[in-house]
Every structure is written in C-alpha cells, then in structure tokens.
Amino acid sequence: MIKKHEKNHEDEESERVFKALANADRRRILDALREAPKTTSALCEELPRLDRTTVMQHLRVLEGARLVITQKRGRVRWNYLDVSPIQNVYNRWIKDYAAPGAELLERLRTDME
C-alpha cells in the first residue's frame, strides 16, 4: 500500500506534465512545435516578448515533462513535440470522466430524432 506522502512514478510524471502545461508561454511553444520541429532560434522569433534565456528555461521544463525532445546538430538545437505524455494524461484523467457525458449527449441526440 502506498502511503499518502509517497508518490509513484506515474504521479510524478503527471505532475511534471501539468506543471509544464500550466504556463501560457510553454503552451505557445508546444503549439509552435505542433506545426513542425523548430530550432530554438525559430522559437525565440515566434515569442519575441521573451528573451532567449527565458525560452530556454521553458524548454527545460518541457523537456523535464518529456513533452519536448531535443537534438543538437552542430550548434543548432532542434526541438520536437512528443505528445505521448499528454496522451497518458488523457487516458488516466480525462477519457473515463468524459465518457458519461458523451453517452448522455448521444442518448439526447437519439431521443430528439
């Protein structure tokens, strides 16, 4: 049995994902990477109100949550979106809670027809 103060690995991963997604600038970075992988410089250009150091700090949080995978090619750092942590959160926290509502809407549609 897990004690209240102990966290399992899955809980720790979920916390990192929720923390990463809680910040609007990090969500903007993820939106930019959803279109295509981008260099860190390109991300800085897409977020002109943030300096490079701040963008790098946000990328480190996203990497820690496994939402971004980076690859260095020479002096250029490429950033890739990894949606699997978001899928894990969906499977654990959203899917089962959304099913009853979806079933209710389906019944309502059927009854109205």
Jmol script that loads the backbone (N, CA, C; Angstrom):
load data "model"
ATOM      1  N   MET A   1       0.838  -1.169   0.000  1.00  0.00           N
ATOM      2  CA  MET A   1       0.000   0.000   0.000  1.00  0.00           C
ATOM      3  C   MET A   1       0.891   1.243   0.000  1.00  0.00           C
ATOM      4  N   ILE A   2       0.513   2.245  -0.811  1.00  0.00           N
ATOM      5  CA  ILE A   2       1.278   3.485  -0.908  1.00  0.00           C
ATOM      6  C   ILE A   2       0.779   4.448   0.158  1.00  0.00           C
ATOM      7  N   LYS A   3       1.720   4.994   0.920  1.00  0.00           N
ATOM      8  CA  LYS A   3       1.366   5.980   1.929  1.00  0.00           C
ATOM      9  C   LYS A   3       1.046   7.304   1.249  1.00  0.00           C
ATOM     10  N   LYS A   4       0.296   8.150   1.955  1.00  0.00           N
ATOM     11  CA  LYS A   4      -0.127   9.422   1.386  1.00  0.00           C
ATOM     12  C   LYS A   4       1.028  10.262   0.865  1.00  0.00           C
ATOM     13  N   HIS A   5       2.121  10.311   1.603  1.00  0.00           N
ATOM     14  CA  HIS A   5       3.223  11.180   1.220  1.00  0.00           C
ATOM     15  C   HIS A   5       4.119  10.579   0.143  1.00  0.00           C
ATOM     16  N   GLU A   6       3.917   9.320  -0.186  1.00  0.00           N
ATOM     17  CA  GLU A   6       4.713   8.688  -1.234  1.00  0.00           C
ATOM     18  C   GLU A   6       4.003   8.840  -2.577  1.00  0.00           C
ATOM     19  N   LYS A   7       4.808   9.102  -3.587  1.00  0.00           N
ATOM     20  CA  LYS A   7       4.252   9.233  -4.932  1.00  0.00           C
ATOM     21  C   LYS A   7       4.846   8.144  -5.801  1.00  0.00           C
ATOM     22  N   ASN A   8       4.015   7.624  -6.682  1.00  0.00           N
ATOM     23  CA  ASN A   8       4.570   6.655  -7.614  1.00  0.00           C
ATOM     24  C   ASN A   8       5.080   7.393  -8.852  1.00  0.00           C
ATOM     25  N   HIS A   9       5.758   6.681  -9.685  1.00  0.00           N
ATOM     26  CA  HIS A   9       6.390   7.262 -10.869  1.00  0.00           C
ATOM     27  C   HIS A   9       5.357   7.922 -11.783  1.00  0.00           C
ATOM     28  N   GLU A  10       4.224   7.284 -11.965  1.00  0.00           N
ATOM     29  CA  GLU A  10       3.173   7.821 -12.840  1.00  0.00           C
ATOM     30  C   GLU A  10       2.649   9.163 -12.309  1.00  0.00           C
ATOM     31  N   ASP A  11       2.479   9.266 -11.001  1.00  0.00           N
ATOM     32  CA  ASP A  11       2.025  10.525 -10.400  1.00  0.00           C
ATOM     33  C   ASP A  11       3.058  11.631 -10.605  1.00  0.00           C
ATOM     34  N   GLU A  12       4.320  11.301 -10.455  1.00  0.00           N
ATOM     35  CA  GLU A  12       5.379  12.294 -10.643  1.00  0.00           C
ATOM     36  C   GLU A  12       5.412  12.778 -12.092  1.00  0.00           C
ATOM     37  N   GLU A  13       5.250  11.858 -13.035  1.00  0.00           N
ATOM     38  CA  GLU A  13       5.214  12.244 -14.452  1.00  0.00           C
ATOM     39  C   GLU A  13       4.026  13.144 -14.733  1.00  0.00           C
ATOM     40  N   SER A  14       2.859  12.787 -14.198  1.00  0.00           N
ATOM     41  CA  SER A  14       1.661  13.614 -14.402  1.00  0.00           C
ATOM     42  C   SER A  14       1.862  15.012 -13.828  1.00  0.00           C
ATOM     43  N   GLU A  15       2.473  15.109 -12.669  1.00  0.00           N
ATOM     44  CA  GLU A  15       2.713  16.419 -12.056  1.00  0.00           C
ATOM     45  C   GLU A  15       3.610  17.277 -12.932  1.00  0.00           C
ATOM     46  N   ARG A  16       4.641  16.680 -13.513  1.00  0.00           N
ATOM     47  CA  ARG A  16       5.533  17.437 -14.395  1.00  0.00           C
ATOM     48  C   ARG A  16       4.785  17.927 -15.632  1.00  0.00           C
ATOM     49  N   VAL A  17       3.903  17.090 -16.187  1.00  0.00           N
ATOM     50  CA  VAL A  17       3.128  17.483 -17.370  1.00  0.00           C
ATOM     51  C   VAL A  17       2.171  18.613 -17.014  1.00  0.00           C
ATOM     52  N   PHE A  18       1.435  18.477 -15.907  1.00  0.00           N
ATOM     53  CA  PHE A  18       0.501  19.523 -15.504  1.00  0.00           C
ATOM     54  C   PHE A  18       1.238  20.834 -15.226  1.00  0.00           C
ATOM     55  N   LYS A  19       2.393  20.761 -14.578  1.00  0.00           N
ATOM     56  CA  LYS A  19       3.173  21.967 -14.306  1.00  0.00           C
ATOM     57  C   LYS A  19       3.609  22.617 -15.617  1.00  0.00           C
ATOM     58  N   ALA A  20       4.062  21.816 -16.549  1.00  0.00           N
ATOM     59  CA  ALA A  20       4.512  22.355 -17.831  1.00  0.00           C
ATOM     60  C   ALA A  20       3.358  23.002 -18.586  1.00  0.00           C
ATOM     61  N   LEU A  21       2.200  22.376 -18.569  1.00  0.00           N
ATOM     62  CA  LEU A  21       1.050  22.900 -19.306  1.00  0.00           C
ATOM     63  C   LEU A  21       0.391  24.087 -18.613  1.00  0.00           C
ATOM     64  N   ALA A  22       0.716  24.334 -17.360  1.00  0.00           N
ATOM     65  CA  ALA A  22       0.087  25.420 -16.604  1.00  0.00           C
ATOM     66  C   ALA A  22       0.532  26.803 -17.071  1.00  0.00           C
ATOM     67  N   ASN A  23       1.620  26.895 -17.801  1.00  0.00           N
ATOM     68  CA  ASN A  23       2.159  28.182 -18.220  1.00  0.00           C
ATOM     69  C   ASN A  23       1.789  28.473 -19.674  1.00  0.00           C
ATOM     70  N   ALA A  24       1.240  29.654 -19.921  1.00  0.00           N
ATOM     71  CA  ALA A  24       0.781  30.025 -21.266  1.00  0.00           C
ATOM     72  C   ALA A  24       1.927  30.069 -22.276  1.00  0.00           C
ATOM     73  N   ASP A  25       3.096  30.564 -21.868  1.00  0.00           N
ATOM     74  CA  ASP A  25       4.228  30.618 -22.803  1.00  0.00           C
ATOM     75  C   ASP A  25       4.671  29.214 -23.205  1.00  0.00           C
ATOM     76  N   ARG A  26       4.658  28.280 -22.266  1.00  0.00           N
ATOM     77  CA  ARG A  26       5.030  26.902 -22.613  1.00  0.00           C
ATOM     78  C   ARG A  26       3.994  26.293 -23.547  1.00  0.00           C
ATOM     79  N   ARG A  27       2.719  26.619 -23.338  1.00  0.00           N
ATOM     80  CA  ARG A  27       1.690  26.118 -24.258  1.00  0.00           C
ATOM     81  C   ARG A  27       1.889  26.703 -25.654  1.00  0.00           C
ATOM     82  N   ARG A  28       2.309  27.957 -25.725  1.00  0.00           N
ATOM     83  CA  ARG A  28       2.593  28.565 -27.033  1.00  0.00           C
ATOM     84  C   ARG A  28       3.749  27.846 -27.729  1.00  0.00           C
ATOM     85  N   ILE A  29       4.763  27.484 -26.956  1.00  0.00           N
ATOM     86  CA  ILE A  29       5.886  26.737 -27.530  1.00  0.00           C
ATOM     87  C   ILE A  29       5.395  25.401 -28.079  1.00  0.00           C
ATOM     88  N   LEU A  30       4.568  24.701 -27.311  1.00  0.00           N
ATOM     89  CA  LEU A  30       4.030  23.420 -27.781  1.00  0.00           C
ATOM     90  C   LEU A  30       3.181  23.609 -29.033  1.00  0.00           C
ATOM     91  N   ASP A  31       2.381  24.672 -29.076  1.00  0.00           N
ATOM     92  CA  ASP A  31       1.580  24.955 -30.276  1.00  0.00           C
ATOM     93  C   ASP A  31       2.484  25.169 -31.481  1.00  0.00           C
ATOM     94  N   ALA A  32       3.575  25.893 -31.288  1.00  0.00           N
ATOM     95  CA  ALA A  32       4.506  26.135 -32.394  1.00  0.00           C
ATOM     96  C   ALA A  32       5.143  24.831 -32.861  1.00  0.00           C
ATOM     97  N   LEU A  33       5.464  23.948 -31.914  1.00  0.00           N
ATOM     98  CA  LEU A  33       6.102  22.679 -32.280  1.00  0.00           C
ATOM     99  C   LEU A  33       5.108  21.688 -32.869  1.00  0.00           C
ATOM    100  N   ARG A  34       3.823  21.906 -32.627  1.00  0.00           N
ATOM    101  CA  ARG A  34       2.815  21.019 -33.208  1.00  0.00           C
ATOM    102  C   ARG A  34       2.819  21.147 -34.728  1.00  0.00           C
ATOM    103  N   GLU A  35       3.117  22.345 -35.215  1.00  0.00           N
ATOM    104  CA  GLU A  35       3.180  22.580 -36.659  1.00  0.00           C
ATOM    105  C   GLU A  35       4.345  21.822 -37.290  1.00  0.00           C
ATOM    106  N   ALA A  36       5.497  21.884 -36.635  1.00  0.00           N
ATOM    107  CA  ALA A  36       6.712  21.225 -37.146  1.00  0.00           C
ATOM    108  C   ALA A  36       7.829  21.415 -36.130  1.00  0.00           C
ATOM    109  N   PRO A  37       8.846  20.546 -36.158  1.00  0.00           N
ATOM    110  CA  PRO A  37      10.011  20.771 -35.294  1.00  0.00           C
ATOM    111  C   PRO A  37      10.632  22.129 -35.622  1.00  0.00           C
ATOM    112  N   LYS A  38      11.190  22.766 -34.605  1.00  0.00           N
ATOM    113  CA  LYS A  38      11.778  24.082 -34.815  1.00  0.00           C
ATOM    114  C   LYS A  38      13.084  24.195 -34.039  1.00  0.00           C
ATOM    115  N   THR A  39      13.936  25.049 -34.532  1.00  0.00           N
ATOM    116  CA  THR A  39      15.154  25.353 -33.797  1.00  0.00           C
ATOM    117  C   THR A  39      14.794  26.271 -32.629  1.00  0.00           C
ATOM    118  N   THR A  40      15.684  26.344 -31.673  1.00  0.00           N
ATOM    119  CA  THR A  40      15.462  27.243 -30.544  1.00  0.00           C
ATOM    120  C   THR A  40      15.402  28.685 -31.028  1.00  0.00           C
ATOM    121  N   SER A  41      16.216  29.042 -31.987  1.00  0.00           N
ATOM    122  CA  SER A  41      16.182  30.405 -32.545  1.00  0.00           C
ATOM    123  C   SER A  41      14.832  30.706 -33.180  1.00  0.00           C
ATOM    124  N   ALA A  42      14.275  29.749 -33.897  1.00  0.00           N
ATOM    125  CA  ALA A  42      12.962  29.949 -34.515  1.00  0.00           C
ATOM    126  C   ALA A  42      11.878  30.131 -33.451  1.00  0.00           C
ATOM    127  N   LEU A  43      11.985  29.385 -32.364  1.00  0.00           N
ATOM    128  CA  LEU A  43      11.018  29.547 -31.277  1.00  0.00           C
ATOM    129  C   LEU A  43      11.151  30.934 -30.643  1.00  0.00           C
ATOM    130  N   CYS A  44      12.367  31.407 -30.501  1.00  0.00           N
ATOM    131  CA  CYS A  44      12.587  32.750 -29.954  1.00  0.00           C
ATOM    132  C   CYS A  44      11.955  33.808 -30.860  1.00  0.00           C
ATOM    133  N   GLU A  45      12.050  33.603 -32.158  1.00  0.00           N
ATOM    134  CA  GLU A  45      11.423  34.542 -33.102  1.00  0.00           C
ATOM    135  C   GLU A  45       9.900  34.516 -32.985  1.00  0.00           C
ATOM    136  N   GLU A  46       9.322  33.351 -32.691  1.00  0.00           N
ATOM    137  CA  GLU A  46       7.870  33.241 -32.552  1.00  0.00           C
ATOM    138  C   GLU A  46       7.367  33.819 -31.234  1.00  0.00           C
ATOM    139  N   LEU A  47       8.268  33.965 -30.265  1.00  0.00           N
ATOM    140  CA  LEU A  47       7.910  34.530 -28.962  1.00  0.00           C
ATOM    141  C   LEU A  47       8.787  35.756 -28.694  1.00  0.00           C
ATOM    142  N   PRO A  48       8.613  36.830 -29.471  1.00  0.00           N
ATOM    143  CA  PRO A  48       9.531  37.968 -29.395  1.00  0.00           C
ATOM    144  C   PRO A  48       9.522  38.705 -28.054  1.00  0.00           C
ATOM    145  N   ARG A  49       8.476  38.557 -27.275  1.00  0.00           N
ATOM    146  CA  ARG A  49       8.440  39.257 -25.982  1.00  0.00           C
ATOM    147  C   ARG A  49       9.284  38.553 -24.925  1.00  0.00           C
ATOM    148  N   LEU A  50       9.747  37.329 -25.238  1.00  0.00           N
ATOM    149  CA  LEU A  50      10.599  36.580 -24.306  1.00  0.00           C
ATOM    150  C   LEU A  50      12.042  36.610 -24.792  1.00  0.00           C
ATOM    151  N   ASP A  51      12.973  36.744 -23.864  1.00  0.00           N
ATOM    152  CA  ASP A  51      14.379  36.669 -24.265  1.00  0.00           C
ATOM    153  C   ASP A  51      14.774  35.195 -24.407  1.00  0.00           C
ATOM    154  N   ARG A  52      15.909  34.974 -25.021  1.00  0.00           N
ATOM    155  CA  ARG A  52      16.368  33.607 -25.304  1.00  0.00           C
ATOM    156  C   ARG A  52      16.525  32.780 -24.030  1.00  0.00           C
ATOM    157  N   THR A  53      17.021  33.389 -22.970  1.00  0.00           N
ATOM    158  CA  THR A  53      17.212  32.669 -21.710  1.00  0.00           C
ATOM    159  C   THR A  53      15.876  32.155 -21.172  1.00  0.00           C
ATOM    160  N   THR A  54      14.842  32.977 -21.255  1.00  0.00           N
ATOM    161  CA  THR A  54      13.520  32.569 -20.776  1.00  0.00           C
ATOM    162  C   THR A  54      12.967  31.437 -21.629  1.00  0.00           C
ATOM    163  N   VAL A  55      13.133  31.524 -22.944  1.00  0.00           N
ATOM    164  CA  VAL A  55      12.678  30.441 -23.832  1.00  0.00           C
ATOM    165  C   VAL A  55      13.402  29.147 -23.471  1.00  0.00           C
ATOM    166  N   MET A  56      14.705  29.245 -23.219  1.00  0.00           N
ATOM    167  CA  MET A  56      15.475  28.055 -22.846  1.00  0.00           C
ATOM    168  C   MET A  56      14.984  27.470 -21.518  1.00  0.00           C
ATOM    169  N   GLN A  57      14.650  28.318 -20.558  1.00  0.00           N
ATOM    170  CA  GLN A  57      14.128  27.835 -19.277  1.00  0.00           C
ATOM    171  C   GLN A  57      12.810  27.092 -19.489  1.00  0.00           C
ATOM    172  N   HIS A  58      11.939  27.654 -20.324  1.00  0.00           N
ATOM    173  CA  HIS A  58      10.676  26.983 -20.621  1.00  0.00           C
ATOM    174  C   HIS A  58      10.913  25.642 -21.319  1.00  0.00           C
ATOM    175  N   LEU A  59      11.866  25.614 -22.231  1.00  0.00           N
ATOM    176  CA  LEU A  59      12.168  24.359 -22.923  1.00  0.00           C
ATOM    177  C   LEU A  59      12.689  23.301 -21.951  1.00  0.00           C
ATOM    178  N   ARG A  60      13.470  23.707 -20.952  1.00  0.00           N
ATOM    179  CA  ARG A  60      13.954  22.742 -19.958  1.00  0.00           C
ATOM    180  C   ARG A  60      12.789  22.130 -19.165  1.00  0.00           C
ATOM    181  N   VAL A  61      11.808  22.957 -18.811  1.00  0.00           N
ATOM    182  CA  VAL A  61      10.632  22.432 -18.105  1.00  0.00           C
ATOM    183  C   VAL A  61       9.875  21.460 -19.009  1.00  0.00           C
ATOM    184  N   LEU A  62       9.719  21.817 -20.275  1.00  0.00           N
ATOM    185  CA  LEU A  62       9.018  20.942 -21.224  1.00  0.00           C
ATOM    186  C   LEU A  62       9.783  19.643 -21.458  1.00  0.00           C
ATOM    187  N   GLU A  63      11.113  19.724 -21.488  1.00  0.00           N
ATOM    188  CA  GLU A  63      11.925  18.507 -21.605  1.00  0.00           C
ATOM    189  C   GLU A  63      11.769  17.642 -20.365  1.00  0.00           C
ATOM    190  N   GLY A  64      11.755  18.259 -19.194  1.00  0.00           N
ATOM    191  CA  GLY A  64      11.595  17.521 -17.946  1.00  0.00           C
ATOM    192  C   GLY A  64      10.264  16.782 -17.878  1.00  0.00           C
ATOM    193  N   ALA A  65       9.265  17.337 -18.545  1.00  0.00           N
ATOM    194  CA  ALA A  65       7.953  16.697 -18.608  1.00  0.00           C
ATOM    195  C   ALA A  65       7.859  15.737 -19.802  1.00  0.00           C
ATOM    196  N   ARG A  66       8.943  15.612 -20.546  1.00  0.00           N
ATOM    197  CA  ARG A  66       9.026  14.744 -21.724  1.00  0.00           C
ATOM    198  C   ARG A  66       8.072  15.180 -22.836  1.00  0.00           C
ATOM    199  N   LEU A  67       7.696  16.458 -22.847  1.00  0.00           N
ATOM    200  CA  LEU A  67       6.830  16.991 -23.898  1.00  0.00           C
ATOM    201  C   LEU A  67       7.638  17.472 -25.099  1.00  0.00           C
ATOM    202  N   VAL A  68       8.916  17.728 -24.871  1.00  0.00           N
ATOM    203  CA  VAL A  68       9.809  18.176 -25.939  1.00  0.00           C
ATOM    204  C   VAL A  68      11.052  17.306 -25.919  1.00  0.00           C
ATOM    205  N   ILE A  69      11.440  16.887 -27.106  1.00  0.00           N
ATOM    206  CA  ILE A  69      12.678  16.128 -27.291  1.00  0.00           C
ATOM    207  C   ILE A  69      13.609  17.031 -28.099  1.00  0.00           C
ATOM    208  N   THR A  70      14.843  17.137 -27.662  1.00  0.00           N
ATOM    209  CA  THR A  70      15.786  17.994 -28.372  1.00  0.00           C
ATOM    210  C   THR A  70      16.887  17.161 -29.019  1.00  0.00           C
ATOM    211  N   GLN A  71      17.398  17.727 -30.090  1.00  0.00           N
ATOM    212  CA  GLN A  71      18.504  17.091 -30.796  1.00  0.00           C
ATOM    213  C   GLN A  71      19.441  18.196 -31.268  1.00  0.00           C
ATOM    214  N   LYS A  72      20.704  18.067 -30.922  1.00  0.00           N
ATOM    215  CA  LYS A  72      21.679  19.052 -31.371  1.00  0.00           C
ATOM    216  C   LYS A  72      22.319  18.582 -32.663  1.00  0.00           C
ATOM    217  N   ARG A  73      22.377  19.489 -33.620  1.00  0.00           N
ATOM    218  CA  ARG A  73      23.079  19.247 -34.875  1.00  0.00           C
ATOM    219  C   ARG A  73      24.071  20.385 -35.041  1.00  0.00           C
ATOM    220  N   GLY A  74      25.302  20.097 -34.727  1.00  0.00           N
ATOM    221  CA  GLY A  74      26.301  21.168 -34.723  1.00  0.00           C
ATOM    222  C   GLY A  74      25.972  22.149 -33.619  1.00  0.00           C
ATOM    223  N   ARG A  75      25.841  23.416 -33.981  1.00  0.00           N
ATOM    224  CA  ARG A  75      25.498  24.438 -32.989  1.00  0.00           C
ATOM    225  C   ARG A  75      23.991  24.690 -32.919  1.00  0.00           C
ATOM    226  N   VAL A  76      23.232  23.976 -33.713  1.00  0.00           N
ATOM    227  CA  VAL A  76      21.785  24.202 -33.790  1.00  0.00           C
ATOM    228  C   VAL A  76      21.053  23.152 -32.957  1.00  0.00           C
ATOM    229  N   ARG A  77      20.139  23.634 -32.162  1.00  0.00           N
ATOM    230  CA  ARG A  77      19.328  22.753 -31.307  1.00  0.00           C
ATOM    231  C   ARG A  77      17.923  22.677 -31.894  1.00  0.00           C
ATOM    232  N   TRP A  78      17.497  21.466 -32.279  1.00  0.00           N
ATOM    233  CA  TRP A  78      16.155  21.237 -32.815  1.00  0.00           C
ATOM    234  C   TRP A  78      15.254  20.713 -31.703  1.00  0.00           C
ATOM    235  N   ASN A  79      14.021  21.191 -31.694  1.00  0.00           N
ATOM    236  CA  ASN A  79      13.042  20.829 -30.673  1.00  0.00           C
ATOM    237  C   ASN A  79      11.869  20.134 -31.346  1.00  0.00           C
ATOM    238  N   TYR A  80      11.501  18.987 -30.814  1.00  0.00           N
ATOM    239  CA  TYR A  80      10.418  18.173 -31.363  1.00  0.00           C
ATOM    240  C   TYR A  80       9.355  17.964 -30.286  1.00  0.00           C
ATOM    241  N   LEU A  81       8.103  18.019 -30.697  1.00  0.00           N
ATOM    242  CA  LEU A  81       6.998  17.771 -29.788  1.00  0.00           C
ATOM    243  C   LEU A  81       6.818  16.272 -29.587  1.00  0.00           C
ATOM    244  N   ASP A  82       6.617  15.862 -28.346  1.00  0.00           N
ATOM    245  CA  ASP A  82       6.280  14.473 -28.021  1.00  0.00           C
ATOM    246  C   ASP A  82       4.928  14.511 -27.309  1.00  0.00           C
ATOM    247  N   VAL A  83       3.894  14.043 -27.961  1.00  0.00           N
ATOM    248  CA  VAL A  83       2.541  14.130 -27.389  1.00  0.00           C
ATOM    249  C   VAL A  83       2.206  12.953 -26.477  1.00  0.00           C
ATOM    250  N   SER A  84       3.078  11.980 -26.359  1.00  0.00           N
ATOM    251  CA  SER A  84       2.742  10.800 -25.550  1.00  0.00           C
ATOM    252  C   SER A  84       2.453  11.131 -24.084  1.00  0.00           C
ATOM    253  N   PRO A  85       3.153  12.083 -23.437  1.00  0.00           N
ATOM    254  CA  PRO A  85       2.770  12.408 -22.056  1.00  0.00           C
ATOM    255  C   PRO A  85       1.356  13.006 -21.957  1.00  0.00           C
ATOM    256  N   ILE A  86       0.966  13.792 -22.961  1.00  0.00           N
ATOM    257  CA  ILE A  86      -0.396  14.346 -22.969  1.00  0.00           C
ATOM    258  C   ILE A  86      -1.403  13.225 -23.173  1.00  0.00           C
ATOM    259  N   GLN A  87      -1.077  12.270 -24.034  1.00  0.00           N
ATOM    260  CA  GLN A  87      -1.958  11.111 -24.241  1.00  0.00           C
ATOM    261  C   GLN A  87      -2.104  10.316 -22.950  1.00  0.00           C
ATOM    262  N   ASN A  88      -1.006  10.167 -22.207  1.00  0.00           N
ATOM    263  CA  ASN A  88      -1.075   9.456 -20.924  1.00  0.00           C
ATOM    264  C   ASN A  88      -1.995  10.164 -19.939  1.00  0.00           C
ATOM    265  N   VAL A  89      -1.913  11.497 -19.881  1.00  0.00           N
ATOM    266  CA  VAL A  89      -2.792  12.279 -19.008  1.00  0.00           C
ATOM    267  C   VAL A  89      -4.242  12.101 -19.455  1.00  0.00           C
ATOM    268  N   TYR A  90      -4.468  12.158 -20.751  1.00  0.00           N
ATOM    269  CA  TYR A  90      -5.818  11.961 -21.283  1.00  0.00           C
ATOM    270  C   TYR A  90      -6.356  10.584 -20.877  1.00  0.00           C
ATOM    271  N   ASN A  91      -5.562   9.558 -21.083  1.00  0.00           N
ATOM    272  CA  ASN A  91      -6.015   8.200 -20.763  1.00  0.00           C
ATOM    273  C   ASN A  91      -6.335   8.038 -19.283  1.00  0.00           C
ATOM    274  N   ARG A  92      -5.530   8.658 -18.428  1.00  0.00           N
ATOM    275  CA  ARG A  92      -5.730   8.480 -16.990  1.00  0.00           C
ATOM    276  C   ARG A  92      -6.786   9.418 -16.405  1.00  0.00           C
ATOM    277  N   TRP A  93      -6.811  10.683 -16.853  1.00  0.00           N
ATOM    278  CA  TRP A  93      -7.614  11.678 -16.164  1.00  0.00           C
ATOM    279  C   TRP A  93      -8.824  12.177 -16.940  1.00  0.00           C
ATOM    280  N   ILE A  94      -8.883  12.011 -18.228  1.00  0.00           N
ATOM    281  CA  ILE A  94      -9.955  12.639 -18.999  1.00  0.00           C
ATOM    282  C   ILE A  94     -10.894  11.622 -19.630  1.00  0.00           C
ATOM    283  N   LYS A  95     -10.337  10.618 -20.253  1.00  0.00           N
ATOM    284  CA  LYS A  95     -11.138   9.676 -21.037  1.00  0.00           C
ATOM    285  C   LYS A  95     -12.306   9.102 -20.243  1.00  0.00           C
ATOM    286  N   ASP A  96     -12.044   8.556 -19.080  1.00  0.00           N
ATOM    287  CA  ASP A  96     -13.105   7.917 -18.302  1.00  0.00           C
ATOM    288  C   ASP A  96     -14.118   8.921 -17.770  1.00  0.00           C
ATOM    289  N   TYR A  97     -13.666  10.139 -17.481  1.00  0.00           N
ATOM    290  CA  TYR A  97     -14.578  11.166 -16.981  1.00  0.00           C
ATOM    291  C   TYR A  97     -15.441  11.740 -18.105  1.00  0.00           C
ATOM    292  N   ALA A  98     -14.931  11.752 -19.314  1.00  0.00           N
ATOM    293  CA  ALA A  98     -15.670  12.312 -20.446  1.00  0.00           C
ATOM    294  C   ALA A  98     -16.692  11.331 -21.010  1.00  0.00           C
ATOM    295  N   ALA A  99     -16.481  10.039 -20.828  1.00  0.00           N
ATOM    296  CA  ALA A  99     -17.364   9.031 -21.427  1.00  0.00           C
ATOM    297  C   ALA A  99     -18.823   9.190 -21.016  1.00  0.00           C
ATOM    298  N   PRO A 100     -19.165   9.374 -19.733  1.00  0.00           N
ATOM    299  CA  PRO A 100     -20.580   9.520 -19.372  1.00  0.00           C
ATOM    300  C   PRO A 100     -21.243  10.720 -20.056  1.00  0.00           C
ATOM    301  N   GLY A 101     -20.526  11.828 -20.164  1.00  0.00           N
ATOM    302  CA  GLY A 101     -21.080  12.998 -20.840  1.00  0.00           C
ATOM    303  C   GLY A 101     -21.321  12.738 -22.312  1.00  0.00           C
ATOM    304  N   ALA A 102     -20.396  12.049 -22.951  1.00  0.00           N
ATOM    305  CA  ALA A 102     -20.562  11.720 -24.365  1.00  0.00           C
ATOM    306  C   ALA A 102     -21.734  10.772 -24.566  1.00  0.00           C
ATOM    307  N   GLU A 103     -21.887   9.825 -23.668  1.00  0.00           N
ATOM    308  CA  GLU A 103     -23.018   8.895 -23.759  1.00  0.00           C
ATOM    309  C   GLU A 103     -24.339   9.637 -23.575  1.00  0.00           C
ATOM    310  N   LEU A 104     -24.385  10.575 -22.651  1.00  0.00           N
ATOM    311  CA  LEU A 104     -25.590  11.365 -22.413  1.00  0.00           C
ATOM    312  C   LEU A 104     -25.952  12.180 -23.653  1.00  0.00           C
ATOM    313  N   LEU A 105     -24.985  12.804 -24.272  1.00  0.00           N
ATOM    314  CA  LEU A 105     -25.244  13.570 -25.496  1.00  0.00           C
ATOM    315  C   LEU A 105     -25.722  12.674 -26.629  1.00  0.00           C
ATOM    316  N   GLU A 106     -25.165  11.484 -26.711  1.00  0.00           N
ATOM    317  CA  GLU A 106     -25.594  10.541 -27.757  1.00  0.00           C
ATOM    318  C   GLU A 106     -27.054  10.134 -27.519  1.00  0.00           C
ATOM    319  N   ARG A 107     -27.421   9.842 -26.279  1.00  0.00           N
ATOM    320  CA  ARG A 107     -28.816   9.491 -25.952  1.00  0.00           C
ATOM    321  C   ARG A 107     -29.758  10.651 -26.262  1.00  0.00           C
ATOM    322  N   LEU A 108     -29.344  11.867 -25.926  1.00  0.00           N
ATOM    323  CA  LEU A 108     -30.159  13.053 -26.202  1.00  0.00           C
ATOM    324  C   LEU A 108     -30.386  13.210 -27.696  1.00  0.00           C
ATOM    325  N   ARG A 109     -29.326  13.034 -28.487  1.00  0.00           N
ATOM    326  CA  ARG A 109     -29.457  13.131 -29.945  1.00  0.00           C
ATOM    327  C   ARG A 109     -30.414  12.080 -30.462  1.00  0.00           C
ATOM    328  N   THR A 110     -30.264  10.854 -29.977  1.00  0.00           N
ATOM    329  CA  THR A 110     -31.139   9.754 -30.412  1.00  0.00           C
ATOM    330  C   THR A 110     -32.592  10.035 -30.019  1.00  0.00           C
ATOM    331  N   ASP A 111     -32.831  10.509 -28.801  1.00  0.00           N
ATOM    332  CA  ASP A 111     -34.182  10.805 -28.346  1.00  0.00           C
ATOM    333  C   ASP A 111     -34.819  11.908 -29.162  1.00  0.00           C
ATOM    334  N   MET A 112     -34.040  12.882 -29.577  1.00  0.00           N
ATOM    335  CA  MET A 112     -34.571  14.010 -30.342  1.00  0.00           C
ATOM    336  C   MET A 112     -34.907  13.613 -31.760  1.00  0.00           C
ATOM    337  N   GLU A 113     -34.247  12.603 -32.278  1.00  0.00           N
ATOM    338  CA  GLU A 113     -34.512  12.135 -33.641  1.00  0.00           C
ATOM    339  C   GLU A 113     -35.778  11.327 -33.633  1.00  0.00           C
TER     340      GLU A 113
END
end "model"
wireframe off; spacefill off
backbone 0.3
color backbone group
